[in-house]
Amino acid sequence: MPWFKMMLHALKIFILFSGFTLLFYFAIMWVNQEYESYHRYQKPKGAAVKVSAESPEQPAWVQRLLLFYLDGE
């Protein structure tokens, strides 16, 4: 009968693993559904200021290349 207890223990572990896997799956699906209708790129409200404006003086391509080499990227 020890094999019966071992099989029962293995069945309990399998049921726990499957249950927690399903719980995690449905939690991820719920989070996905919550953020599916979230508009990331909508226009800001209020007095927002655009911060990615171009500078009036664009450096020449040689200066940009030197800056690229100096930064080591």
N, C-alpha and C positions, 0 to 999 in steps of 0.2 A: 503493500500500500504506500510506501514512500514515493513511488513514481506518481501516484494519484495526487498527493499533496504538492509535489513539484509541478505537475501540470496545472493544478489549480492556481498555484502562485504565479506561474507564467501567464495564465489566462488573465489574472487580475492585473498584472503589469501591462499586458497587451491592451486591455480595456482602458486602463488609465492613460496610456500613451495615445491611443486613438481618440479618446475623449478630449485630452488637452490639445491634440493636433487639430481637431475640428473646432474647438473653442478659439484657438489662435487664428485659424482660417477665417472663421466668421467675424472675428474682431478686425482682421485686416480688410475684409470685404466691407464692413461697416465704415471704417475710416475712409476707404476709397470712395464709397458712396457719399459720405459727408463732404469730401473735398472735390468731388466731380463737378459740382455746380459752382465752385468758388472761382470767381473771375480774377485771375492774377494780374491781368493787363488792363484793367479798367482805369479810366481817367481819375486822377486824384481829386479829392474834394477839398474845398477851402482855398487858401492862398498858397498853393504849392509853387515852388520855383524850380525850373529846369536846371539841373546841375551839370549836365553833360554838354554844355554849349562848347562850340569850337572856339579856339583862341584865334584872334585876328592874324597872328603871325605863325604860319605853319613852317616848321624847320625843313630845310632841304633834305633830300633823300640821303645825302652823304652824312649829314648830322644825325639823322635817325639811325643809320647803319652804325655809326660810331657809338651812339648811345646803346644800341643793341649789343655791340661787342663789349662795351664797358660794363654793362650790367651782367654779362655772362649768361644770358638766356639763350 
